[in-house]
């Protein structure tokens, strides 16, 4: 994996973490329980995906030739 691709993966992961945590805090009150369950699952799955991408990107950066 090239350094560009690895850096891109880390950048995408950082953006995803910021965006989904921000969405989680901005969910309004007064919605149904189903709304919060669905969005909670979406936030959790996307944060796990972001962590996986970050790990792959960091490993790629460490292994890439300068």
NUTORVEX-91644 format. One record per residue (C-alpha): residue in three letters; z, y, x. Coordinates in steps of 0.001 Angstrom, whole numbers, plus 500000, padded with zeros to 6 digits. Example, Ala and Ser with C-alpha at 12.3 -4.5 7.8 and 13.67 -1.06 7.14 Angstrom:
ALA507800495500512300/SER507140498940513670/
This chain:
UNK500000500000500000/UNK499126503427501330/UNK501644506225501744/UNK499819508263499083/UNK500190505557496456/UNK503812504887497395/UNK504611508595497219/UNK502861508829493865/UNK504975505963492506/UNK508171507667493650/UNK507040510961492092/UNK506167509285488784/UNK509532507521488767/UNK511391510787489392/UNK509465512481486591/UNK510139509606484191/UNK513857509635484933/UNK514073513395484410/UNK511952513349481252/UNK513669510454479478/UNK517206511607480307/UNK516240515053479038/UNK514870513507475829/UNK518059511513475391/UNK520194514646475546/UNK517868516604473231/UNK517903514183470315/UNK519120516172467319/UNK521958515308465000/UNK521588514245461404/UNK519020511501461849/UNK519235507944460626/UNK520792505225462754/UNK517402503527463139/UNK516012506671464764/UNK518738506632467406/UNK518419502889467995/UNK514659503097468515/UNK514877506096470813/UNK517811504592472700/UNK515749501470473367/UNK512787503597474465/UNK514959505593476857/UNK516563502452478308/UNK513270500592478811/UNK511591503581480412/UNK514522504218482748/UNK514389500579483894/UNK510630500920484411/UNK511183504118486415/UNK513751502392488630/UNK511331499518489267/UNK508563501966490189/UNK510926503865492486/UNK511962500677494281/UNK508325499628494748/UNK507425503121495971/UNK510311503338498435/UNK509514499887499826/UNK505895500944500171/UNK506895504101502027/UNK509060502118504429/UNK506349499573505173/UNK503405501990505351/UNK502068502884508745/UNK502446506566509647/
